[in-house]
Amino acid sequence: DVQLQAYGGGLVQAGGSLRLSCAVSGFTFDDYAIGWFRQAPGKEREGVACINDRDGSTYYSDSVKGRFTIASDNAKNTVYLQMNSLKPEDTGVYYCATGPHFRSDIYGGVWSLGRLTDYWGKGTLVTVSS
């Protein structure tokens, strides 16, 4: 069974850092690409970052580019999201997601929509105070 579990959220002051982790099982990163998504209260879900281990590519939303870094550790079956220079607008529940066809979203430049993600982990709450 494919399973994902995001953790590492918490309360942080603006300008601070957090590292989120997504522990996965049931597949390898060569099989499936992984994305991080978030949803703030009253807002639609948005893609934050994704990683495609097959060609080593990473992509970020404009709102986090230069501040967040996504990376995978095959030995630990974990994908990380290092978040620096956090802003209050980064507040939300963060999810990791994947699917056998998510790469198609990436190749099509529409990964942030998460249309072809079939598996989602329980989210982890990030709260950034001003």
DSSP file with accessible surface (Angstrom, degrees, kcal/mol):
  #  RESIDUE AA STRUCTURE BP1 BP2  ACC     N-H-->O    O-->H-N    N-H-->O    O-->H-N    TCO  KAPPA ALPHA  PHI   PSI    X-CA   Y-CA   Z-CA
    1    1 A D              0   0  171      0, 0.0     2,-0.5     0, 0.0    26,-0.1   0.000 360.0 360.0 360.0 139.0    0.0    0.0    0.0
    2    2 A V        +     0   0   27     24,-0.1     2,-0.4    22,-0.1    24,-0.2  -0.692 360.0 172.6 -80.5 128.0    1.2    3.5   -0.8
    3    3 A Q  E     -A   25   0A 119     22,-2.3    22,-2.0    -2,-0.5     2,-0.3  -0.992  14.6-175.3-138.4 144.6    1.3    5.6    2.3
    4    4 A L  E     -A   24   0A  16     -2,-0.4   118,-0.6   116,-0.2     2,-0.4  -0.993   1.7-172.6-136.5 143.7    2.6    9.1    3.1
    5    5 A Q  E     -Ab  23 122A  87     18,-1.8    18,-2.5    -2,-0.3     2,-0.3  -0.945   8.1-158.2-141.1 115.9    2.9   10.9    6.4
    6    6 A A  E     +A   22   0A   2    116,-1.3     2,-0.3    -2,-0.4    16,-0.2  -0.729  24.0 154.7 -91.4 141.6    3.9   14.5    6.8
    7    7 A Y  E     +A   21   0A 113     14,-2.5    14,-2.9    -2,-0.3   117,-0.1  -0.962  31.5  80.5-155.2 170.3    5.2   15.8   10.0
    8    8 A G        +     0   0   34     -2,-0.3    11,-0.3     1,-0.2    -1,-0.1   0.397  57.6 137.6 109.8  -1.3    7.4   18.6   11.4
    9    9 A G        +     0   0   27     12,-0.1     2,-0.3    85,-0.1   117,-0.3  -0.136  18.5 129.9 -70.0 173.0    5.0   21.5   11.5
   10   10 A G  E     -e  126   0B  28    115,-0.5   117,-2.8   114,-0.1     2,-0.5  -0.984  56.7 -53.6 169.0-168.9    4.7   23.9   14.4
   11   11 A L  E     +e  127   0B 131     -2,-0.3     2,-0.3   115,-0.2   117,-0.2  -0.860  53.9 165.6-101.0 130.1    4.6   27.5   15.5
   12   12 A V  E     -e  128   0B  23    115,-2.6   117,-2.5    -2,-0.5     2,-0.2  -0.985  34.4-112.7-142.8 150.0    7.4   29.7   14.3
   13   13 A Q  E >   -e  129   0B 147     -2,-0.3     3,-2.3   115,-0.2    73,-0.2  -0.490  50.0 -83.1 -78.9 154.8    8.0   33.5   14.2
   14   14 A A  T 3  S+     0   0   48    115,-2.5    73,-0.2     1,-0.3    -1,-0.1  -0.284 119.8  30.3 -55.5 137.1    8.2   35.3   10.9
   15   15 A G  T 3  S+     0   0   55     71,-3.3    70,-0.6     1,-0.3    -1,-0.3   0.241  99.9 113.9  93.5 -12.5   11.8   35.0    9.6
   16   16 A G    <   -     0   0   21     -3,-2.3    70,-2.4    70,-0.2     2,-0.3  -0.089  58.6-122.0 -83.3-174.0   12.3   31.6   11.2
   17   17 A S        +     0   0   60     67,-0.2     2,-0.3    68,-0.2    67,-0.2  -0.924  21.1 179.2-132.4 153.2   12.7   28.2    9.7
   18   18 A L  E     - C   0  83A  35     65,-2.2    65,-3.3    -2,-0.3     2,-0.5  -0.977  17.4-145.1-144.7 152.9   11.1   24.8    9.8
   19   19 A R  E     - C   0  82A 132     -2,-0.3     2,-0.3   -11,-0.3    63,-0.2  -0.978  15.0-160.0-121.9 119.7   11.8   21.5    8.1
   20   20 A L  E     - C   0  81A   0     61,-2.7    61,-2.5    -2,-0.5     2,-0.4  -0.710   5.5-156.5 -92.5 148.6    8.9   19.3    7.2
   21   21 A S  E     -AC   7  80A   9    -14,-2.9   -14,-2.5    -2,-0.3     2,-0.5  -0.942   8.8-161.8-123.8 147.6    9.3   15.6    6.5
   22   22 A a  E     -AC   6  79A   0     57,-2.2    57,-2.1    -2,-0.4     2,-0.4  -0.938  10.7-160.2-129.4 105.4    7.2   13.2    4.5
   23   23 A A  E     -AC   5  78A  35    -18,-2.5   -18,-1.8    -2,-0.5     2,-0.3  -0.748  16.6-171.0 -86.7 130.8    7.8    9.6    5.3
   24   24 A V  E     +A    4   0A   9     53,-2.8     2,-0.3    -2,-0.4   -20,-0.2  -0.838  14.0 177.5-124.1 158.4    6.6    7.3    2.5
   25   25 A S  E     +A    3   0A  51    -22,-2.0   -22,-2.3    -2,-0.3     3,-0.1  -0.977  58.3  47.7-151.5 157.6    6.2    3.6    1.9
   26   26 A G  S    S+     0   0   56     -2,-0.3     2,-0.3   -24,-0.2   -24,-0.1   0.422 107.8  39.9  92.6  -1.7    4.9    1.3   -0.8
   27   27 A F  S    S-     0   0   16    -24,-0.1     2,-0.3   -26,-0.1    -1,-0.1  -0.974  73.8-118.2-162.7 169.0    6.9    2.9   -3.6
   28   28 A T    >>  -     0   0   67     -2,-0.3     4,-2.1    -3,-0.1     3,-0.8  -0.778  29.3-114.6-112.4 163.4   10.3    4.4   -4.5
   29   29 A F  T 34 S+     0   0    3     -2,-0.3    24,-0.5     1,-0.3    25,-0.3   0.705 117.6  60.0 -71.3 -17.9   11.1    7.9   -5.6
   30   30 A D  T 34 S+     0   0   88     23,-0.1    -1,-0.3     1,-0.1     3,-0.1   0.799 107.9  46.5 -74.8 -27.3   12.2    6.5   -8.9
   31   31 A D  T <4 S+     0   0   72     -3,-0.8     2,-0.4     1,-0.2    -2,-0.2   0.930 122.7  21.9 -75.2 -50.7    8.7    5.2   -9.3
   32   32 A Y     <  -     0   0   48     -4,-2.1    21,-0.2    70,-0.1    -1,-0.2  -0.956  68.6-132.9-125.8 141.8    6.7    8.3   -8.3
   33   33 A A        -     0   0    1     66,-0.4    66,-0.6    -2,-0.4     2,-0.4  -0.488  28.2-138.6 -80.2 159.9    7.4   12.0   -8.1
   34   34 A I  E     -GF  51  98B   1     17,-2.1    17,-2.6    -2,-0.1     2,-0.3  -0.954  15.4-167.3-125.8 143.7    6.4   13.8   -4.9
   35   35 A G  E     -GF  50  97B   0     62,-2.6    62,-2.3    -2,-0.4     2,-0.5  -0.939  14.3-143.4-128.6 151.6    4.8   17.2   -4.3
   36   36 A W  E     +GF  49  96B   0     13,-3.4    12,-3.2    -2,-0.3    13,-1.5  -0.955  25.7 177.3-108.0 134.7    4.2   19.4   -1.3
   37   37 A F  E     -GF  47  95B   0     58,-3.1    58,-3.0    -2,-0.5     2,-0.3  -0.878   8.9-161.7-130.2 161.4    1.0   21.3   -1.2
   38   38 A R  E     -GF  46  94B  11      8,-2.5     8,-2.7    -2,-0.3     2,-0.4  -0.983   7.6-159.1-144.6 157.0   -0.6   23.6    1.4
   39   39 A Q  E     - F   0  93B  85     54,-1.9    54,-2.5    -2,-0.3     6,-0.2  -0.963   9.0-159.0-139.6 120.2   -4.0   25.0    2.3
   40   40 A A    >   -     0   0   21      4,-0.4     3,-2.4    -2,-0.4    52,-0.1  -0.618  44.1 -78.0 -91.0 156.0   -4.5   28.1    4.3
   41   41 A P  T 3  S+     0   0  115      0, 0.0    -1,-0.1     0, 0.0     3,-0.1  -0.291 117.4   4.2 -55.6 127.8   -7.8   28.8    6.1
   42   42 A G  T 3  S+     0   0   91      1,-0.2     2,-0.3    -3,-0.1    -3,-0.0   0.531 113.8 101.6  76.4   6.1  -10.4   30.0    3.6
   43   43 A K  S <  S-     0   0  135     -3,-2.4    -1,-0.2     1,-0.0     2,-0.1  -0.818  75.0-102.0-121.3 162.1   -8.1   29.5    0.6
   44   44 A E        -     0   0  173     -2,-0.3    -4,-0.4     1,-0.1     2,-0.1  -0.426  46.9 -92.2 -76.3 156.2   -7.7   27.0   -2.1
   45   45 A R        -     0   0  103     -6,-0.2     2,-0.4    -2,-0.1    -6,-0.2  -0.394  46.9-167.6 -64.0 143.1   -5.0   24.4   -2.0
   46   46 A E  E     -G   38   0B  74     -8,-2.7    -8,-2.5    -2,-0.1     2,-0.3  -0.982  23.2-113.1-135.9 149.1   -1.8   25.4   -3.7
   47   47 A G  E     +G   37   0B   3     65,-0.5   -10,-0.3    -2,-0.4    65,-0.1  -0.582  28.3 178.6 -77.4 140.1    1.3   23.5   -4.8
   48   48 A V  E     -     0   0B   0    -12,-3.2    13,-2.3     1,-0.4     2,-0.3   0.780  59.6 -23.5-107.8 -48.8    4.5   24.5   -3.0
   49   49 A A  E     -GH  36  60B   0    -13,-1.5   -13,-3.4    11,-0.2    -1,-0.4  -0.985  52.4-165.0-161.1 158.1    7.2   22.3   -4.4
   50   50 A C  E     -GH  35  59B   0      9,-2.0     9,-2.0    -2,-0.3     2,-0.4  -0.983   6.1-153.0-148.0 160.1    7.8   19.0   -6.2
   51   51 A I  E     -GH  34  58B  13    -17,-2.6   -17,-2.1    -2,-0.3     2,-0.6  -1.000   4.4-164.0-138.4 136.2   10.7   16.7   -6.9
   52   52 A N  E >>> - H   0  57B   0      5,-2.8     4,-1.2    -2,-0.4     5,-1.1  -0.911   4.6-172.2-119.9  98.6   11.2   14.3   -9.8
   53   53 A D  T 345S+     0   0   42     -2,-0.6   -23,-0.1   -24,-0.5    -1,-0.1   0.717  76.2  74.9 -66.9 -19.7   14.0   11.9   -8.8
   54   54 A R  T 345S+     0   0  139    -25,-0.3    -1,-0.3     1,-0.2   -24,-0.1   0.875 120.4  10.6 -64.0 -36.0   14.0   10.3  -12.2
   55   55 A D  T <45S-     0   0   89     -3,-1.1    -1,-0.2     2,-0.1    -2,-0.2   0.311 104.2-115.5-122.4   6.8   15.8   13.4  -13.7
   56   56 A G  T  <5 +     0   0   55     -4,-1.2    -3,-0.2     1,-0.2     2,-0.2   0.602  62.4 150.7  75.5  11.9   16.6   15.2  -10.5
   57   57 A S  E   < -H   52   0B  22     -5,-1.1    -5,-2.8    -6,-0.0     2,-0.3  -0.477  25.0-170.4 -84.1 148.5   14.4   18.2  -11.2
   58   58 A T  E     -H   51   0B  54     -7,-0.2     2,-0.3    -2,-0.2    -7,-0.2  -0.972   0.7-166.8-132.3 149.6   12.7   20.3   -8.6
   59   59 A Y  E     -H   50   0B  93     -9,-2.0    -9,-2.0    -2,-0.3     2,-0.3  -0.979   2.0-167.9-138.2 149.6   10.1   23.0   -9.0
   60   60 A Y  E     -H   49   0B  46     -2,-0.3   -11,-0.2   -11,-0.2     2,-0.1  -0.965  26.9-109.5-136.5 152.0    8.7   25.7   -6.7
   61   61 A S    >>  -     0   0   18    -13,-2.3     4,-1.4    -2,-0.3     3,-1.4  -0.447  36.5-114.3 -72.5 156.2    5.8   28.0   -6.7
   62   62 A D  T 34 S+     0   0  137      1,-0.3    -1,-0.1     2,-0.2     3,-0.1   0.837 113.5  63.6 -60.7 -31.1    6.7   31.7   -7.1
   63   63 A S  T 34 S+     0   0   54      1,-0.2    -1,-0.3     3,-0.0   -15,-0.1   0.711 115.9  27.1 -70.4 -18.3    5.6   32.4   -3.6
   64   64 A V  T X> S+     0   0    0     -3,-1.4     3,-2.5   -16,-0.2     4,-2.1   0.477  85.0 128.4-120.3  -5.9    8.3   30.2   -2.0
   65   65 A K  T 3< S+     0   0  123     -4,-1.4     4,-0.1     1,-0.3   -16,-0.0  -0.266  80.3  17.2 -58.1 132.5   11.1   30.2   -4.6
   66   66 A G  T 34 S+     0   0   81      2,-0.5    -1,-0.3     1,-0.1     3,-0.1   0.262 125.0  59.3  89.7 -13.0   14.4   31.1   -3.0
   67   67 A R  T <4 S+     0   0   29     -3,-2.5    17,-2.0     1,-0.2     2,-0.3   0.682  97.8  53.8-115.3 -32.4   13.1   30.4    0.5
   68   68 A F  E  <  -D   83   0A   3     -4,-2.1    -2,-0.5    15,-0.2     2,-0.4  -0.816  59.8-166.1-108.3 149.4   12.0   26.7    0.4
   69   69 A T  E     -D   82   0A  75     13,-2.4    13,-3.0    -2,-0.3     2,-0.4  -0.995   5.2-156.9-136.3 129.5   14.0   23.7   -0.7
   70   70 A I  E     +D   81   0A   6     -2,-0.4     2,-0.3    11,-0.2    11,-0.2  -0.839  21.2 164.7-104.0 140.3   12.7   20.2   -1.5
   71   71 A A  E     -D   80   0A  44      9,-1.8     9,-3.4    -2,-0.4     2,-0.3  -0.991  23.3-141.1-152.2 153.1   15.0   17.2   -1.2
   72   72 A S  E     -D   79   0A  32     -2,-0.3     2,-0.5     7,-0.2     7,-0.2  -0.892   2.1-159.8-119.2 150.0   14.6   13.4   -1.1
   73   73 A D  E  >> -D   78   0A  48      5,-2.8     5,-1.8    -2,-0.3     4,-0.6  -0.927   4.7-171.3-126.7 102.3   16.5   10.8    0.9
   74   74 A N  T >45S+     0   0   90     -2,-0.5     3,-0.7     1,-0.2    -1,-0.1   0.860  84.5  57.8 -64.3 -36.0   16.1    7.4   -0.7
   75   75 A A  T 345S+     0   0   94      1,-0.2    -1,-0.2     2,-0.1    -2,-0.0   0.834 116.3  35.2 -64.5 -30.8   17.8    5.6    2.1
   76   76 A K  T 345S-     0   0  134     -3,-0.5    -1,-0.2     2,-0.2    -2,-0.2   0.380 101.8-129.3-103.1   1.7   15.2    7.0    4.6
   77   77 A N  T <<5 +     0   0   76     -3,-0.7   -53,-2.8    -4,-0.6     2,-0.4   0.909  67.3 128.9  50.5  45.1   12.2    6.9    2.2
   78   78 A T  E   < -CD  23  73A   9     -5,-1.8    -5,-2.8   -55,-0.2     2,-0.4  -0.989  49.4-156.4-136.6 139.6   11.7   10.5    3.2
   79   79 A V  E     -CD  22  72A   0    -57,-2.1   -57,-2.2    -2,-0.4     2,-0.3  -0.955  19.8-155.2-112.6 136.1   11.2   13.8    1.3
   80   80 A Y  E     -CD  21  71A  30     -9,-3.4    -9,-1.8    -2,-0.4     2,-0.4  -0.798  14.3-159.9-112.2 152.6   12.0   17.0    3.1
   81   81 A L  E     -CD  20  70A   0    -61,-2.5   -61,-2.7    -2,-0.3     2,-0.6  -0.922  12.1-161.3-129.6 103.3   10.8   20.6    2.7
   82   82 A Q  E     -CD  19  69A  63    -13,-3.0   -13,-2.4    -2,-0.4     2,-0.6  -0.788   9.5-165.6 -85.4 122.2   13.2   23.0    4.3
   83   83 A M  E     +CD  18  68A   0    -65,-3.3   -65,-2.2    -2,-0.6     2,-0.3  -0.947  11.1 174.0-117.5 116.0   11.4   26.3    4.8
   84   84 A N        +     0   0   57    -17,-2.0   -67,-0.2    -2,-0.6   -68,-0.2  -0.763  59.4  23.4-115.2 164.1   13.4   29.4    5.5
   85   85 A S  S    S-     0   0   69    -70,-0.6    -1,-0.2    -2,-0.3   -68,-0.2   0.901  85.0-159.3  49.6  48.2   12.5   33.1    5.9
   86   86 A L        -     0   0    2    -70,-2.4   -71,-3.3    -3,-0.2   -70,-0.2  -0.240   8.4-158.9 -64.7 146.4    9.0   32.1    6.8
   87   87 A K    >   -     0   0   86    -73,-0.2     3,-2.5   -72,-0.1     4,-0.3  -0.871  31.9-110.0-120.8 155.7    6.2   34.6    6.4
   88   88 A P  G >  S+     0   0   50      0, 0.0     3,-1.8     0, 0.0    40,-0.4   0.850 117.5  63.6 -54.6 -32.7    2.8   34.8    8.0
   89   89 A E  G 3  S+     0   0  113      1,-0.3   -49,-0.1   -49,-0.0    -3,-0.0   0.558  88.1  70.1 -71.8  -5.6    1.3   34.0    4.6
   90   90 A D  G <  S+     0   0    0     -3,-2.5    -1,-0.3    38,-0.0    36,-0.1   0.513  73.6 119.9 -83.3  -5.1    3.1   30.6    4.7
   91   91 A T    <   +     0   0   34     -3,-1.8     2,-0.3    -4,-0.3    36,-0.2  -0.345  40.3  90.1 -61.9 136.2    0.6   29.6    7.4
   92   92 A G  E    S- I   0 126B   1     34,-2.6    34,-3.0   -52,-0.1     2,-0.5  -0.933  79.7 -63.2 162.7 178.4   -1.4   26.6    6.5
   93   93 A V  E     -FI  39 125B  41    -54,-2.5   -54,-1.9    -2,-0.3     2,-0.4  -0.842  49.5-149.1 -92.6 127.2   -1.7   22.8    6.6
   94   94 A Y  E     -FI  38 124B   0     30,-3.0    30,-2.3    -2,-0.5     2,-0.3  -0.843  16.2-176.3-103.7 134.2    1.0   21.2    4.5
   95   95 A Y  E     -F   37   0B  61    -58,-3.0   -58,-3.1    -2,-0.4     2,-0.4  -0.934  18.2-145.0-126.4 148.9    0.5   17.9    2.7
   96   96 A a  E     +F   36   0B   0     -2,-0.3    25,-2.3   -60,-0.2     2,-0.3  -0.881  27.5 176.1-108.4 148.5    2.7   15.6    0.7
   97   97 A A  E     +FJ  35 120B   0    -62,-2.3   -62,-2.6    -2,-0.4     2,-0.3  -0.982  10.1 168.2-150.4 157.7    1.2   13.8   -2.2
   98   98 A T  E     +FJ  34 119B   0     21,-2.2    21,-2.8    -2,-0.3    20,-1.9  -0.917   4.3 177.5-157.1 179.6    2.1   11.5   -5.1
   99   99 A G    >   -     0   0    0    -66,-0.6     3,-1.4    18,-0.3   -66,-0.4  -0.881  46.1 -99.2 176.4 158.1    0.7    9.2   -7.7
  100  100 A P  T 3  S+     0   0   52      0, 0.0     3,-0.1     0, 0.0    17,-0.1   0.711 123.3  37.5 -65.0 -18.3    1.8    7.0  -10.6
  101  101 A H  T >> S+     0   0  114     15,-0.5     3,-1.5     1,-0.1     4,-0.8   0.295  80.7 106.2-115.7  10.2    1.0    9.8  -13.1
  102  102 A F  H X> S+     0   0    0     -3,-1.4     4,-1.7     1,-0.3     3,-0.7   0.831  71.8  67.6 -61.5 -29.2    2.0   12.8  -11.1
  103  103 A R  H 3> S+     0   0   17     -4,-0.4     4,-3.2     1,-0.3    -1,-0.3   0.849  92.4  60.7 -58.2 -32.3    5.1   13.1  -13.4
  104  104 A S  H <> S+     0   0   67     -3,-1.5     4,-1.8     1,-0.2    -1,-0.3   0.885 102.1  51.4 -63.0 -36.9    2.7   14.0  -16.2
  105  105 A D  H <<>S+     0   0    0     -4,-0.8     5,-2.6    -3,-0.7     6,-0.6   0.904 111.9  47.8 -61.7 -41.3    1.6   17.0  -14.2
  106  106 A I  H ><5S+     0   0    6     -4,-1.7     3,-1.7     4,-0.2    -2,-0.2   0.952 111.9  47.2 -67.1 -48.7    5.2   18.0  -13.8
  107  107 A Y  H 3<5S+     0   0  133     -4,-3.2    -1,-0.2     1,-0.3    -2,-0.2   0.823 112.5  52.1 -63.0 -29.0    6.1   17.5  -17.5
  108  108 A G  T 3<5S-     0   0   53     -4,-1.8    -1,-0.3    -5,-0.3    -2,-0.2   0.443 112.3-120.2 -87.2  -0.4    3.0   19.5  -18.4
  109  109 A G  T < 5S+     0   0   58     -3,-1.7    -3,-0.2    -4,-0.3     3,-0.2   0.681  90.0 100.9  73.5  17.3    3.9   22.4  -16.1
  110  110 A V    >>< +     0   0   40     -5,-2.6     3,-1.8    -6,-0.2     4,-0.5   0.044  33.2 123.4-121.6  26.1    0.8   22.0  -14.1
  111  111 A W  G >4  +     0   0   22     -6,-0.6     3,-1.5     1,-0.3    -5,-0.2   0.823  64.9  68.0 -58.4 -32.7    2.1   20.1  -11.1
  112  112 A S  G 34 S+     0   0   50      1,-0.3   -65,-0.5    -7,-0.2    -1,-0.3   0.718  92.5  60.1 -65.6 -17.5    0.9   22.8   -8.7
  113  113 A L  G <4 S-     0   0   95     -3,-1.8    -1,-0.3   -67,-0.1    -2,-0.2   0.730  92.5-148.6 -79.2 -22.8   -2.7   21.8   -9.4
  114  114 A G    X<  +     0   0    3     -3,-1.5     3,-1.2    -4,-0.5    -3,-0.1   0.813  42.0 150.2  62.6  32.1   -2.0   18.3   -8.2
  115  115 A R  T 3   +     0   0  159     -5,-0.5    -1,-0.1     1,-0.3    -4,-0.1   0.843  69.4  43.8 -67.0 -34.7   -4.5   16.8  -10.6
  116  116 A L  T 3  S+     0   0   61    -14,-0.1     2,-0.6   -15,-0.1   -15,-0.5  -0.043  82.3 117.3-106.5  31.0   -2.8   13.5  -10.9
  117  117 A T    <   +     0   0   15     -3,-1.2   -18,-0.3     1,-0.1     3,-0.1  -0.876  31.5 172.1 -95.4 126.8   -2.0   12.9   -7.3
  118  118 A D        +     0   0   92    -20,-1.9     2,-0.5    -2,-0.6   -19,-0.2   0.640  61.0  55.2-106.0 -21.2   -3.8    9.8   -6.0
  119  119 A Y  E     +J   98   0B  86    -21,-2.8   -21,-2.2  -116,-0.0     2,-0.4  -0.973  59.6 179.5-125.2 129.6   -2.2    9.5   -2.6
  120  120 A W  E     -J   97   0B  83     -2,-0.5  -116,-0.2   -23,-0.2   -23,-0.2  -0.975  16.5-142.7-128.1 139.0   -2.2   12.1    0.1
  121  121 A G        -     0   0    6    -25,-2.3  -116,-0.2    -2,-0.4     2,-0.2  -0.488  39.7 -85.8 -88.6 166.5   -0.8   12.0    3.6
  122  122 A K  B     -b    5   0A 161   -118,-0.6  -116,-1.3    -2,-0.2   -26,-0.2  -0.505  56.9-114.2 -66.6 141.2   -2.3   13.6    6.6
  123  123 A G        -     0   0   28     -2,-0.2     2,-0.4   -28,-0.1   -28,-0.2  -0.210  15.5-137.8 -78.4 169.2   -1.2   17.2    6.8
  124  124 A T  E     - I   0  94B  19    -30,-2.3   -30,-3.0  -117,-0.1     2,-0.4  -0.995  23.2-122.6-128.3 133.9    1.0   19.0    9.3
  125  125 A L  E     - I   0  93B  95     -2,-0.4  -115,-0.5   -32,-0.2     2,-0.5  -0.637  22.3-169.9 -84.7 129.0    0.1   22.5   10.5
  126  126 A V  E     -eI  10  92B   0    -34,-3.0   -34,-2.6    -2,-0.4     2,-0.5  -0.978   4.0-174.5-114.7 125.2    2.5   25.3   10.1
  127  127 A T  E     -e   11   0B  49   -117,-2.8  -115,-2.6    -2,-0.5     2,-0.6  -0.987   4.7-167.6-123.2 122.2    1.7   28.6   11.8
  128  128 A V  E     -e   12   0B   7     -2,-0.5     2,-0.3   -40,-0.4  -115,-0.2  -0.945  10.8-153.8-111.6 117.4    3.9   31.6   11.3
  129  129 A S  E      e   13   0B  42   -117,-2.5  -115,-2.5    -2,-0.6    -2,-0.0  -0.646 360.0 360.0 -91.9 147.4    3.3   34.5   13.7
  130  130 A S              0   0  138     -2,-0.3    -1,-0.1  -117,-0.2   -43,-0.0  -0.359 360.0 360.0 -87.9 360.0    4.1   38.1   12.8
